[in-house]
Each structure stands twice: as C-alpha cells, then as structure tokens.
Amino acid sequence: MKLTIEGLKDKESWKKAGVSLPTYNIEEIRSETKKNPAWVHFGAGNIFRIFIGGIADSLIEKGFSKTGITCAEGFSFDMIDEIYEPYENLVLGVTLKPDGNVDKRVIASLAEAIRSSPVREKDWNRMKEIFSSKSLQLVSFTITEKGYALKNSSGDFFPYINSDIEKGPDRATSVMAQITSLLLTRFKNGMFPIAVVSMDNCSHNGEKLKNSVVTMASEWLKKGFVTKEFVDYILDEKRVSFPWTMIDKITPRPSMEIGNELESLGIEKMKPFVTEKKTYIAPFVNAEGPQYLVVEDNFPNGRPSLEKAGVYMTDRDTVNNVERMKVTTCLNPLHTALAVYGCLLGYNLIADEMKDSELCELVKRIGLKEGLPVVTDPKIISPKDFLNEVLSVRLPNPFLPDTPQRIACDTSQKVGIRFGQTIKSYVEKYGEASKLDAIPLAIAGWCRYLLGVDDKGKTFELSPDPMLDELKALLSDIEWNKKESYKGQLKPLLSNANIFGSDLYKAGLGKKIESLFVEELAGSSAVRETLRRHLS
C-alpha cells in the first residue's frame, strides 16, 4: 500500500490494516481550496498535521467545509521534499492510547504545500496570490515560541531580523517578516480583513504574534518600505485580528518502532526522517488521544465552523485563563521538570519517568501542591480534572514515545512562563516565593542540566536552545564533582528577569536554587540523592 491518492483506491487493503480513509472527494476539495483559499498555516510539522489538519479533515468529513488548508513551510524546506510531495500531502495519523490500542486514520485536508520564501519565486508568487484572495479567512501558526522572537535577551534584534528590516518586505526570510510582507500584499490588493492566529504553545500567543508583526511593520515604516496606512491596517482589529489561543496535544517525534509496525502491515516507506534543521518527521504522525484547542472568537472575515470539530470558541479572557492554567500549572511545568531530570538520570521516555518515585513525586508537588493553590480557573475546563488526567493518563502513557530530550528543547524560552508565573503569584500572595520547594528544585535541575554531564559523570548532548552558547559560556568553568568550582556563576542567570520573568533573588528563591545546584554538583548520584533528600 502506498500513501498516495492512487494508493488509497485499494480500500480493502487499508481496511485490513485497520486504517480509516477519507470518504470525501480529495481532488474536489483540493481544487476548491486552490481556487478559493480560506485557511493558510505556517509550520508544517507534526502537531499541525495530526491536530490542526485533523480538525480541517473532520469538518470536511462532516460537510461543514468545502476547503482544506494551504501549508506554508518557511523554515525546513526538506520537510516538503521528503514527507509532503512524495505522499501527495497525505498524513497517516496514529493515535496511541494508554491501553495499547491504536487508531489509524488518513488525513487528506492538507490541500497544498508551499516552500515559503521570496528566493523561491514561483512559491512566493503563489503565497502572494493566496493573500490577495478575498476568500482567505485566517492564517495560523505552529512555529514554536522562538519563531515569534525578534530580539535576544539583551533586547537587541537578532542578526537575521536586522537583515529582514534592512532588506525590506520583498526579501523577507524570517516567518515574522514573511507574514508582515504578505499582509502588505493583502493591504495593497483590497485591504481585505483576516485573522492572524498563533496556535503555538506559549503564553499570550496572539499578543506575541501581533507585537512581532507590528514591530516589523514599524521598522519598515522607518526605512520607507511601507506607509503609515499599512501600519494602521494591521493595528485595526476589525480588519486584522490576532486571536489568542490555547493548544494542547502531546505529539512526540515519530517513532521508528511505529514506522516499522506500519510497514509490517504492508504500508510502504514509513520510516521517520530528520531534516537538515533537526526536525523529526515521517509520513505518519504519532500522538496521544486527548487534545484541547481553545480559540478567541474574533475573525473579521468569517471562519470555519471550528466548534463542530471540538474546538472551544470563546472570549479572550477565557482563552487566557485556560492557557495560564495549562502552561503555568497543569502540564507544561511538569513536562519541563521531567525533561531536564530525565536527561540527567538517563531516561529516554517520559512515561518511564512517571514510574520513578522521586520524579513522580516532584511533578505531583509542582502541580498539586504548589500550582493548584494559585491556579487560574477558566471555568470551561476544570483545573483539577485536567491535572489529574495529565498525571494519571497522559504522562504515564507507555505507548506514547515522548522523550525528555524533545521536551528539553528551547527551555530558556519556556522557564519564565512555566515556572515564572507561579513564582509571581506567590510573590503577589505572600510577598515572596520562599514557600516553594519543588519549583526551585526543577530550576536547579535545569541549571545542572546545562553542564551537559549526567548523574554518572557522562557527557550528553544538550537539546537545541537559542541561548545555548550563551548559557554554556556562563557556566563553562563549573566542573562536575567539584563543588568548589561553583563561585556564584548562576547569579547573572537567576537574576535575569528576561529569562525567568522576575529576579529570583528578589523573589526569595535565588540562594535556595544555588544551594540545590551545588548539592547536585557533588559527584556520581548527587542529583538522585538531592531529589531523595528534598522529596522524602
């Protein structure tokens, strides 16, 4: 069996393999999408393909939509080369359940895949054609939190952003510059309304996206590339909106084991692939079953019937409250703690960490003891029920091949939200955050992780992070098994409000974290013994 439109015609073989197929006419949907595009998405990776693509697929299946999604990839073009074009934009979605059962489904809603870049003239002209279309209702993003960042921790523009500012809209390379350029195209061709929607897992994602787009446009205004009328256009929420969202679905890297299992069923060429940008992809996507998407209902040019596919459509305040609940209390802080300690203690699977008594106790304390007392209750979803599902169903799922190494990516961009918000809440409530014990232990674990030496003294590869070189340099003269090599090197890091959201010394935690870090530095099994001491 081949994952192509022609290959899907062998319906009996797919049925025997336990794979559900689309019942709609794929060619008709794709033709209508190209003629009347309604939805463009930047970031053509795994969570998009199974979750966002799955939402569009469900709407088409149920008769609520006649168009799919145009996929734009501006970061890793070999993703299009390797898993989109050879499989005609089809996706094999694999849902992994805690009881070992697997649901398999072909998703065919990804109607068009484009390498988004002005250097690829044909593709860029197609992007401009789409953004000139009155039918376009929304452009969404899953480009990770760092994709919205324009400046480094010192407040200076990154070099590639400076280049985009200097070169102007016609030579935009970063995604933020590209979307600003494409909005300029829309402005010039009718000033049609549109919703610009971040679906990334970060706090106030709509605000981050808007700020980056407005900043880029404002810098271009200074250079004379755009007019004030264009800046006014993107600032007008009735014409260009930036809805806030909360997204949640654990979507690990594609598993080689699952690829082999799919091939054993007769499905050809299912092996995972690693792009030049170190993105792990495959013709299939493996993910957990639970999923949540909460969206601010602010779409000036109309929208798909997202609520018909299980999306919560609500107001901004509720989105913000759901996002704060999940990102700052009920899931993301637990994930980050497991990520850094998993790497230090030699784990390769999040589910296995949940069998570790100390690590399981650590995340329970972070969520139940320290997080829930100050959690934001969004009302539409129960924080306690959500957290219990995370602790008892989602994280322990042994069939979900999620790794601490994946979760540890870009931690410098996450700790300020995942831990910083709870710290701020304690400061607001008690005047300081010294009551916290588990969260400081998690932060100390991240600092210890940055040495790249595990609890047995063996070096390991640190996960990608935009601040990695800077952080490694800061800690470069700290040596494993030599507590005396620590001479306060963490102080610039722990006092950096750009990273943690506040100065952790002023919050009453800096010295505590330093002490825990030094404990974890003291030779073989020091990390394990520190966890035991403080979690007993």
NORVENZI-V512521 format. One line per field, one symbol per residue. phi: phi as a letter, one per 20 degrees, with the letter a starting at -180 (. if undefined). A space follows every 50 residues. Layout:
# NORVENZI-V512521
phi=???
This chain:
# NORVENZI-V512521
phi=.decfffffeffffffemdedfeeeffffffffffcfdbdceoeeffffe efffffffffgenebdcddeeddddcfffffeceffdlmeceededefen fcdcbedceefbcceeaffdgffffffffffeefffdbcdbcdmgffefd cefeneffgffgffffenffcfdfffffffffffgfgfdplffaddcfde ebflgffgffgfffffffffffenfcefffffffeeffdcdcgebccbaf cfggefffgfffffeoefldffcdffemeecafdcdbfegbccdcfeccf dnbfegffdneedbefffgfffffgffdcebfffffffffffffdnecbg ffffeefffffgfffgefeeegfcfeeemfcfgffffffffdcffegfee fedffffffmffedffefdfffgfffffednadfffcffgffffffffgf fmcffdnefbeffgbfdgffffffdfeedfmcgffecnffgfffeeffed naffffendgfffgffgfgfeengmffffffffedf
